[in-house]
Amino acid sequence: MNDLNHCNEFLPAFTLHKNGMMWVIVLFSLLLLLIISLLFVPIELYINTITKEYYLQLRGLIKANLEGHERELIQIRLNFIFGNFCFYPLRRIGFSQKGKTKNNVRKKKRKRIGIGKVMRLLKTFTIKRLVIDMDTGDSLLNAKWYPVFAFLNHNMGQFSINFQGRNHVVLYIQNRPLNIIKSFVNL
């Protein structure tokens, strides 16, 4: 008994492919996988006053550098995967005042975030590097800060007090979007 139509028994299993539903499921699962992977991408904040580097980045996706500019004082340079973009946050943006009178303006009630949520959010950040080299300009005050900085130097970061007028800060903080969401959801 040689049946040439034995594949027709499994035809209902492949109906998804025929009407394109399989492609929708594949694209939806890839989109879901992309969103889940974005939850684990590190967010980094880096401040270095020695080399004048200031940036915030989602590693591998976007980086926002804060840079000096001759005419505009500061500029923000956004580096995307597909290109660069610069804008100047201190420029005045003209808004039209049509239709806005004192009678039409509604007061919005702002939701306040409690101190508990702020503390939970701050606890999610990881300080990868902290260097402080400080001179207050007053030698007696520097001498008073010296034991505090020596104690902090043994516990966290790299703290130093100097008497030569140097003031430097290097701060490198890291977090993940998943940790930020968890701090608000209370998981």
N, C-alpha and C positions, 0 to 999 in steps of 0.2 A: 504494500500500500504506500505509494509514493504520492504524498499530497503536495501540490505546488502552491497552494494558498495557505500554508501553515502560518505565515506572517500576519494574516488578517486577524488572527485571534488577539494579537497584541496591539492592534490599531488604536483602541481607545486610550491606551497609555501615551500615545504620541500625538494626540489631538491638540495638546498645548502648543506644540511646535507649529502645527498647521495654521492656527489662527493668531499667532504672534504673542500669545499670552506668556510663553516661555521667555521671550525677550524682555517683556515688562518685568517679570520676576527677577531675571538676571540683572537688569539695570537697577531695580529697586534694591536688591541685595548688595550690589556694588556701592550704591549711594549710602546705604546704611552702614556698610563697612568703612567707607570714607568718613562718615560722621563719627563713628565710634573711634576710629584711629585719631581723629582730631582732638578727642578728649584727652589723649595721652601725650600730645605734642607739648614739649616744655615751653613755657613763657619765661623769657629772661629779661631782667632789667639790669643794665650795666652803667655805672657812673664812675668815671675816672677823671679826677680834676688834674692829674699830672699830665696825661696825654690828651686831655680835653675830648674824651669819648663819652658820649651820652646816647644810649640807644635802648629801645624796647623791641623785642623780636619774638616771633613764633618761629622756632628753629626750622629752617628749610622752606618756610612759606613767605613770610613778610618780615621786614626789618624797618623800623622807623628811627632814623638818626636825627638828633638835634645838633645843628651846626650853626656856626656864626656866618654872618653875611655882611658885606660892606654897606649896603644901603638900607636893608630891611631889619637889621640887628640880628634876627635869628631866622633860620629856615628849617623846615622839617623835610627830610628826604625819605621817601618811601621806596623801598626796594622790594618789588614783587618778584615772583618766579618769572613773569613774562615782561618785566620792564621796570623803569624808574619813573618817579613822579616827585616833583618838589612843590611845596606850597609854603606860604608865609603867614603864620597865624596872627601876626600883629597888624596886618593890613586891615583897614576898615572895609567892611562889607556894607554896601548901601542897601537898605531895606526900604521899601515903599511904605508910607504911612497911610495909604488909602484905606478907608473904612475903619480905621482905628481911632476911636474917640474914647473919652473917659467913660462914657456910658456903655460902650460895647465890650470893654475889657472885663473879663471874668477873673476872679481870684481862684487859682488852683490850690487845692489842698495837697500839700506834699506829705507823702508817707515818710516818716522818720524811721531810720534804721537804728535799732537798739544797740546799746554798747556791747551786749552779749554777742550779737551777730558780727559786729566789727572785730571783737576779740577772736572769735572763731575763725574769721576770715584771715586775720593777721597770723594766726598760728599755722595756717596752711603754707605760708611762704617759708622757703629754706634759704638761709643766708649761706652762700657758697664761699664768699670771700668778703672780709671787712678789714680795711686798713685805714687807720686814722693817725695822722701825724699833725700835731697841733701846737701852735704857739699863741698864747692869749695876748702877748704884748706886755704883760706885767710879770716880772720875774718871780715875785712873791706868790702870785696866783698860779703860775706854772709849777712852783715848788709844792703848792697844796694839791694840785692835780696829779703830781708825779706818783704818789702811792696808789691813787685810785686807778690810774692807767696801768701801773705795774700789776695790780690785782686782776684787772680785766684782761690783761695780756696773758695771764695764766689760764683763764677760763674760756675766753672766746676771742676770736679775731686777733688782730695785731695792732696794738695801741702804743703810741709813743708820744711823748711830750718833748718839745725841743725849745731851745733858747735862741734860735737863729732866724725866726720870722717865717718859717715854712708852715703852710697849712695845706694839707692834702687829704683827700678822701678817695678811697676806692671801695665801691660797693657792688657786689654781684649777687642778685637775688633770683631765685628760680621757683616756679610754681607750675602746676598743670591745671588745665580747665576743669578736669574731673574733681580735683580737690576743692576748687572754688565752688563748684556746684554742690558738692557734698556739705560744705560749710553752711550753705543757705537752706539745704533740704533737711539737715539733721540726720543723716544716715549713720 
